[in-house]
């Protein structure tokens, strides 16, 4: 990659090669995530989601998903599944993806753009803060429908 910031592209369709790249990245993001090509196609065609990617040599080497949703309190956004190929880290790819998301948030009039990260991911947290995200005093709770109660 050059010294220029990486180009960020919003996928509007998904090729077989794109699917393979996203599946590879998803495996680096989470050991429990299950890749689904149909879901990937839905993401790129859905009005509420944008799959932003960075390519190197035609291959997708970084990706992040922007989710935008209307609420009674205003138009909100959430950043999901930020991942950069382990061989490409430290080259500004995640920063480029996040900066593009903040630009989209401002351009679309979002009241807020949120993301979550584990406290142990200190370098990721520093990156998020460096592009304008601010830590909030909050507790994140999750309900998983498959969990027995």
C-alpha positions in Angstrom: 0.0 0.0 0.0 1.2 3.5 -0.7 1.5 6.4 1.8 -1.9 7.7 0.7 -4.9 6.8 2.8 -6.6 3.6 1.6 -9.6 3.9 -0.6 -12.9 2.9 1.1 -15.6 1.4 -1.1 -19.2 0.6 -0.3 -20.1 -2.8 -1.8 -23.2 -2.7 -4.0 -22.8 -6.3 -5.0 -20.8 -9.3 -4.0 -18.6 -11.5 -6.3 -17.5 -15.0 -5.3 -14.0 -13.6 -4.7 -15.5 -10.9 -2.4 -17.5 -13.6 -0.5 -14.3 -15.6 0.0 -12.4 -12.5 1.2 -15.2 -11.6 3.7 -15.4 -15.2 4.9 -11.6 -15.2 5.6 -11.9 -11.9 7.4 -14.8 -13.0 9.5 -12.8 -15.9 10.7 -10.2 -13.5 11.9 -12.8 -11.4 13.7 -14.6 -14.1 15.6 -14.1 -17.8 16.2 -17.8 -18.3 16.6 -19.2 -16.2 13.7 -20.8 -18.3 11.0 -20.4 -17.0 7.4 -23.5 -17.0 5.3 -23.3 -15.8 1.6 -27.0 -15.1 1.5 -26.7 -12.8 4.5 -23.8 -11.0 2.9 -26.0 -10.4 -0.2 -28.7 -9.1 2.1 -26.3 -6.7 3.8 -25.2 -5.1 0.6 -28.7 -4.7 -0.7 -30.4 -3.6 2.5 -31.3 0.1 2.9 -30.2 0.2 6.6 -26.7 -1.4 6.1 -23.6 -0.6 4.2 -20.6 -2.9 4.0 -17.5 -0.7 3.6 -14.3 -2.4 2.4 -10.7 -1.6 1.5 -9.0 -3.6 -1.2 -5.3 -4.4 -1.9 -4.5 -6.0 -5.2 -8.2 -6.6 -5.8 -8.7 -8.5 -2.6 -10.7 -7.2 0.3 -8.3 -6.7 3.2 -10.5 -4.7 5.5 -14.2 -4.4 6.2 -16.7 -2.8 8.5 -20.5 -2.6 8.6 -22.5 0.6 9.1 -26.1 0.1 10.4 -28.4 3.1 10.4 -31.9 3.0 12.0 -34.6 5.5 12.8 -35.8 5.7 16.4 -38.2 8.0 18.1 -35.2 9.8 19.6 -33.6 10.4 16.1 -31.6 8.7 13.4 -28.9 6.6 14.9 -26.0 4.5 13.7 -23.9 1.6 14.8 -20.5 0.3 13.6 -20.2 -3.5 13.5 -17.7 -6.1 12.5 -14.6 -3.9 12.0 -11.8 -6.2 10.8 -8.5 -5.9 9.0 -6.6 -8.9 7.6 -3.9 -9.8 10.1 -1.2 -9.3 7.4 -2.3 -5.8 6.6 -2.7 -4.3 10.1 -0.9 -1.1 11.0 -1.4 0.4 7.5 -4.3 2.8 8.3 -7.1 0.5 6.9 -9.2 0.5 10.1 -8.7 4.3 10.5 -9.8 4.8 6.9 -12.9 2.7 7.4 -13.9 4.5 10.6 -13.3 8.0 9.2 -15.5 7.1 6.2 -18.2 5.9 8.7 -18.0 9.2 10.6 -18.3 11.1 7.3 -21.4 9.1 6.4 -22.9 9.7 9.8 -22.5 13.4 9.5 -23.7 13.6 5.9 -26.8 11.6 6.7 -27.7 13.6 9.8 -27.3 10.8 12.4 -27.7 12.0 16.0 -25.1 9.4 17.2 -22.8 6.7 15.8 -22.0 4.0 18.4 -19.6 1.1 18.5 -18.7 -1.4 21.2 -15.4 -3.0 22.0 -13.9 -5.2 24.7 -11.9 -3.2 27.3 -8.9 -5.6 26.6 -8.6 -4.3 23.1 -6.6 -1.2 24.1 -5.1 -0.4 20.8 -8.5 -0.6 19.1 -9.9 1.7 21.8 -7.1 4.2 21.2 -7.9 4.1 17.4 -11.6 4.6 18.0 -10.9 7.6 20.3 -8.4 9.1 17.8 -11.2 9.4 15.1 -13.7 11.0 17.5 -15.4 8.2 19.4 -15.8 9.0 23.1 -16.1 6.4 25.8 -19.5 6.3 27.6 -20.4 5.2 31.1 -22.7 2.4 30.2 -23.3 -1.3 30.6 -24.0 -3.3 27.6 -26.5 -6.1 28.0 -27.3 -8.9 25.5 -30.1 -11.3 25.1 -29.5 -14.3 22.9 -32.7 -16.1 22.0 -31.1 -19.5 21.8 -29.9 -19.3 25.5 -31.9 -21.5 27.8 -33.3 -19.7 30.8 
